[in-house]
Amino acid sequence: MDDSKVVGGKVKKPGKRGRKPAKIDLKAKLERSRQSARECRARKKLRYQYLEELVSSRERAICALREELEMYKQWCMAMDQGKIPSEIKALLTGEEQNKSQQNSSRHTKAGKTDANSNS
């Protein structure tokens, strides 16, 4: 007789139960693995490049802040000696001009609203 078995009046064929083993081409599997590794290396390279750019931009920002801090230190030392740096004078006169311009624009706006309310 053949390899089939009779169980409970039914003929059973061997090897038909469960999942069939996948017939994977080993060369294709190896190529997929290599391609995945190449993509992983490319992503890693981009990630490191991004991080290096991020670090360098932060370092530039830190250098700029240090220079600004040094400038403020120089100004403070000059003011401690009784000298007023020209930069501070320029800042103060610029602020005074801005305040006077804002005040004059407020007065003109207030005058217009008063004129409108009297009409």
C-alpha positions in Angstrom: 0.0 0.0 0.0 1.1 3.6 -0.3 2.2 6.0 2.5 -1.4 7.1 3.4 -2.9 5.9 6.6 -6.5 5.1 7.3 -7.8 6.7 10.5 -11.5 6.6 11.4 -12.5 5.6 7.9 -10.7 8.6 6.4 -7.5 8.5 4.4 -4.8 10.8 5.8 -1.8 11.9 3.7 1.4 12.5 5.6 3.0 15.9 5.6 0.0 18.1 4.8 -0.5 19.4 8.3 0.9 22.8 9.5 2.9 25.3 7.6 4.9 24.3 4.6 8.6 25.0 5.0 9.5 28.1 2.9 11.8 27.4 0.1 14.0 30.5 0.5 16.7 31.1 -2.0 19.8 31.4 0.2 21.5 33.8 -2.3 18.5 36.1 -2.2 18.4 36.0 1.6 22.1 36.8 1.8 21.6 39.7 -0.6 18.7 41.1 1.5 20.9 40.9 4.6 23.7 42.8 2.8 21.3 45.4 1.6 19.9 45.9 5.0 23.4 46.3 6.4 24.3 48.9 3.8 21.1 50.9 4.6 21.9 50.7 8.3 25.4 52.0 7.7 24.0 54.8 5.6 21.5 55.8 8.3 24.3 55.7 10.9 26.5 57.9 8.8 23.6 60.5 8.4 22.9 60.4 12.1 26.5 61.1 13.0 26.7 63.9 10.4 23.6 65.5 11.9 25.0 65.3 15.4 28.3 66.8 14.3 26.5 69.7 12.7 24.4 70.2 15.8 27.5 70.2 18.1 29.3 72.7 15.9 26.4 75.1 15.8 26.1 74.9 19.6 29.8 75.5 19.9 29.5 78.6 17.6 26.7 79.9 19.8 28.7 79.4 22.9 31.6 81.3 21.5 29.4 84.2 20.5 27.9 84.2 24.1 31.4 84.2 25.6 32.4 87.1 23.5 29.3 89.0 24.5 30.0 88.2 28.2 33.6 89.4 27.8 32.3 92.7 26.3 30.0 93.2 29.2 32.8 92.5 31.6 34.9 95.2 29.9 32.1 97.6 30.1 31.6 96.9 33.9 35.3 97.3 34.6 35.3 100.6 32.7 32.3 101.9 34.6 33.9 100.8 37.9 36.8 103.2 36.9 34.3 106.0 36.3 34.4 105.8 32.5 31.3 105.3 30.5 32.0 103.3 27.3 30.8 104.9 24.1 28.7 101.8 23.3 26.7 102.3 26.5 26.2 105.9 25.6 24.9 104.9 22.2 22.6 102.4 23.7 21.2 104.9 26.2 20.7 107.6 23.7 19.1 105.1 21.3 16.7 104.0 24.1 15.9 107.6 25.0 15.1 108.3 21.3 12.9 105.2 21.1 11.1 106.2 24.3 10.5 109.8 23.1 9.3 108.5 19.7 6.9 106.1 21.5 5.7 108.8 23.8 5.1 111.2 20.9 3.2 108.6 19.0 1.1 107.8 22.0 0.2 111.5 22.5 -0.8 111.9 18.9 -3.0 108.7 19.1 -4.5 110.0 22.3 -5.2 113.3 20.7 -6.9 111.7 17.8 -9.1 109.5 20.1 -10.0 112.6 22.1 -10.9 114.5 18.9 -13.0 111.5 17.8 -14.9 111.3 21.1 -15.7 115.1 20.9 -17.2 114.8 17.5 
